Amino acid sequence: MKAMLSTAAGGPETLEWTELPTPEPTKGEVRIAVKAAGVNFPDTLIIRDLYQLKPPRPFAPGGEISGVVEALGEDVTNLAVGDRVIAMTGFGGFATHICVAAMRCLKVPDDMPFDEASCLVLTYGTSHHALKDRANIQAGETLLILGAAGGVGAAAIELGKAAGARVIAAVSSEDKAQFCMDLGADDTIIYPREMDKDAQKAFSKKIKEVVGPKGVDVAYDAVGGAYSEPVVRAMAWAGRFLVVGFPAGIPSIPLNLTLLKSCQIVGVFWGASTMVDPKGHAENMAELFQMYSEGKIKPRITTSFPLTEAGKALEYISDRKVLGKVALTVE
C-alpha cells in the first residue's frame, strides 16, 4: 500500500508519498481499499500539530474515506467483503488501504459515488448535529451561516432549507455568494477579509438590515475570529449561536451581549458526540441518507485531486479557495 505521510510538523509540502506494508485487520476491524477521501480543514491543522488530536508520526492525515471492504478481522459480523462503506478515520485516510473498527463504518447505497460518499459524513454530520441537536432549529426561523461556501457551511445551507428555515449565507466574495445562492440560500452578505472595529460595526449593521428587526434566531459560526462578535450583536431574543470552528482565530465575545439578548452560545463538537451518543449519531446518519435519496442534500465537490497530490488539496483548503468540498481520488 501507499500513503501520504506526515513525517515532521509542517505544511502540506512536508507530506511524503511512501510505500508501506499492507495492514491486516485485528479483532473488530476491517481493511478497506480506499477509493476516495474527503479533505477538510482539520487535515491542515493536524499535520502542523495544531489540532486536538495529535497522532504519533509518521501518520497520514485524512479523517473520512469511502471504499470497499476487502478483509475482515475476527468477530466482525455487520460487514462483508465487497461492501461499499464510509468510514470516519480521524487520521490515516490519505492512503490506498486502511484498517478501521467495523463499528466506525457505514454501508453506502450502490448508487452513491465514492467521492460523494467520502464527503458526506463529516460536513453533513457536523451541520445536522449542530442545527438539529444543538440549536433545535425550527421552520420559519432565520439561520445565518458564517463561512457558508465551505464544506460544513454548504451542508448547513441545504440542511437549513430542509428544516424550513430562512437561510442567509455570509461569505467573503461574490463568487462564493453566487455559489451559496445556487445551493438555495435566501440571501447573502459579503464580509471583508480584514475585520477591524469599523468593519465589525458595518458587518453587524448589514446583518440587522438583511435579517430584519427580530434578529438572527440561529447563527452557525464556522469562521470565528473578529467575525463572531458582530453576529452576536445581531442575535434575536433567545437566539442560539453555534460555535463550529476557528479558521480566523478563537474569538473574544463580551458576555454582557448574551445577557442583553438572552441568547445562548452553544458548542458543537460533533466528533465527540458520535462517541458519547452513538445511538443519536446512527439516527442522524439514517436521516442524512434519507435526505440524500430524496435529493435534499448532495455533497458539492467542486475540486478533486489524485491522492498523490494531497498536498495541493490541503493548500487549496488553507488558502480558503474552496467552494463546497474537495476530494482525493484513488486510482
N, C-alpha and C positions, 0 to 999 in steps of 0.2 A: 504494500500500500504506500501511498504518498500523502504528505500533508504539508501545509504552510505553517511552519513552526516559529514561535516567538522564542528566541534563544537569549535575548537580553532586553531589558526595558527600553522602550523607544517607540518611534512612529512606525508607520506602515513599511518604510524602507528596510526595517530590521527583520522582516519576515523572511524565512528561508524555505525554499522548496526542497523537501527532504524525503528520502526513501526510508521506510520503517518496516519492521516485521508486521505482518497482518495479525491483528489481535484475535484471540479466541474468547468467546463469551464465557463468563463464570456463572455460577448459580444465580438464576433470576435475570440473567442478561440475554440480549440478542445482539448479533452482529448485523449491522446494516451496511449495504452497499449504497453510499451516498449518491444521490442524483442531483440534488440542488441544496444550497444553503442560503438562508436569509442573512442579510448584512444589516447590522443595527448599531446605533450609537455606542452602546456599551462595549462593542468589539473594539472601538477606537480607544476606549479607556483601559480595558483590561490588559492590552499589550504595553501600556505605559505605567502599569501598577497604580492606576488612579481609580479603579473600580473596587467595590466592596468585596468582590471575590478575587482572590489572588492565588491562582494555581501555581504549583511548583514548575519551574522550567526544566526542560523545554516543553511547551504546550502549544496546541493550535487554538486560536480563537474560534468563535463560531458557536452561537447559543441555540440555533434552531436549524434543523435539517429535515429533508424528506428523502426517502429512498426505499429500498426493497430489503426485507429480511432475508438473510442468506444463511444464518446459522443460529441455533437455539442453545442456550445454556440449560443446565439442569433445572427442573421444576417450572419451566415456562409452559403455561397451558393456554394463555389468552392470545397467542400469536402463532403463526405457522410460517415455514419457509415459503417465500414468494409473496407474502403480504406487503402491500404498499402502505407505508406508515409515515407519520410525522413524529419527530422526537425533539423534546426540549433537552438540550445537552449541557447548558451552562457555558461550556467551552469544549473545544475538540472537534467542532463541526466542519472546520475548513480542512477536510481530509477526504480521501476516497472511501475509507471504511472507518467505522466507529462501533464500539460496543456500548450499549446503553441498557439501563434497567428496563425490563419489559413494561413495568408499571408507568414509565415515563413516555411510552409510545402510544399513539392513537392511529387506528386504521383510517385510511382516507378513501373516499369514493374513487372508483375506477376512472370516472370522467374528470377528476380534478388533476390538472397538470402538475408535475413535480415542482416547477418553480413557484406556482401559486400556493401549493401546499406548504412549501418551505417558508413562505412569507405570511402565513395566516395566524399562527398561534400567538407569537409574542405581541404583535401590534394589536390585533383584534382582541386577544385575550386581555391585554392590559386595558384597552379602552372599554371593553364590555364590563370588566370588573369595576373600573372607575365609575362609569356612568350608571350602571345598574346597582352594584353592591355598595359603593361608597357614596354616591350622590343621590341614589333613588330618583333619577330624573323622571319627570312626568310629561305627558303630552301637553303641549301648549307653553311649556317653559322656554326661556331663552338660554341657549348654550353658546358661550364664547370660547373659542379654541385658539390658544397661542401656539404658534408653530404648526399651523393647520395643514401645511403642504407636506410635512414629513410623514414617516410611516405611521406612528401612533395617531398623529393629528388627522391624517386622511381617513384612518379607520374610525376615528371619533366623529368625523363628519357623517359618514354613512350610518353609523350606529345611532347618532343623534337624530338623524332624519327618520330612521326606522322606529325610533321611540316617539316620534311625533313632535319633536322639539323644533323651535326656530333656531337655525344654526348660523352663527356669524364666525367667519374664518378670519383670523388675524395673521398676517404674513408680512414678509419683508420686500416683496417685489410684485410687479404687475403680472408677470408670467405665473407666479405662484398663486396669485389671486384668481386668475383665469382657471388654473388647474382645479382650485377648490370649488369654483362655480360649476365647473363641469362635473364635479363629484356630487353636486346637489346643494352646496351651501346657499343660504338665502341671501347673504350679504357678505361683504369682505371689508376689512380695514387693513391698510398698508402702514406698517410702523417703520421708523428709521432704523438703520443698522447700528447707529450710535445713539444711546439713550441717556442724555443729560437731564438736569432738573426741568429745563424748559420743555424738552421733548416729552418728558413724563407727563407734565401738565397738559400738553397738547394731545397726547395719546389718550389720557383719561377723558378729556373733553370730547374727543372724537367718539370714543366708546359710548358715552352717555347720549350723544346726538343720534348715533345709529340705533342703539338699543331702545331709547325712549325713557320716560321718567321713572319707570319701575326699577330699572337696572338689570344686571345680569343675575339670573337665577343660579346657573351652574357655570363656573369657569374651569376650563381644562388647561392647566399650565404645563406645557412640555418645553418651556424655554428658560424660565427663571430669571436671575439677574435683576437688572433695573426695570425689566418689563412687568414684573409681578405687581408691584405696588400700585401702578395706575389702574390695574384691573380690580384690585381690592377696593379702591376708591369708587369704582363704578358698580359694586355689587348691590343686588337687591336685598331687602329685608329678609333675613333667614336664608340668604344665598349660601351656596356651597362652593368653596374654592379648592379645586383638586390639585394637589402637588404631585406632579408626574415626573419631571426631570429638570436638569440644570445645565444645559449646554452653554448658557450665558452666565453661569455662576450661581451660587447659592444666594437667594435674595434676603434682604433685611426689611421686614414689614413692621411698621408701627402697630402694635397690638391694640391700641385705642381704636383703630379703624374697625376691628372686629366687634368691639363693644358698640360703637355708634351704628353699625349696620346690623348688629345682632346676627352676624354671619359666621360660618364655620370655615376653618382651614383644615382640610382633610388630606391625610397622607395616603398615597396609593403605592403599595409595594406588592405588585402582582405576583412576582416570583415567589415570595414568601407565603403569600396567601394560598398558592396552589398546594403547599405542603401542610399549612395549618388547616385548610378546609378542602381536602381532596374531593369530597362529595360535591361541594359547591362548584369547584373547578370543572368537574365532569359534567355537571348540569349546564354550566356556561358554554363549554365546548360543544355539547349537543345542540344548544341553541344557535351557536355560530355556524355549525354545519347546516342546520336547517335554513338559516338566513342565506347562506351561500347557495343552497339548492334552489331557493326561491328568487335568487337574483338580487337580493337586497344589499349584499356585500360582495366585493370582489377585490382581492389584492391588486393594487395598481403598480405593476412592475414596469417602471419606465426605463430602467437601465440594467443590463446584465453583463457579467464578465465571466470568463472561464476561471476555474479555480486557481490556475497558475497566476492570475492577475488579481489576487485578493488584495494586494497592497494598493492597487489603483482604486479598487472599490472602497477601501477604507479612507483613502484620500478624498474621494468623492463625498463620502459621508462627513468627514471632518470639515470640508470646505462649505458645508451647508448648500450644496448644489442639488440636493435630492428633491425630486418631486415623487411622492409616494414611496415606493420600495426599490431597493437594489438587491439583486440575487446573483449568486455564483452558481454556475452550472458545471457538472462533472461529466465529461465525455466517457 
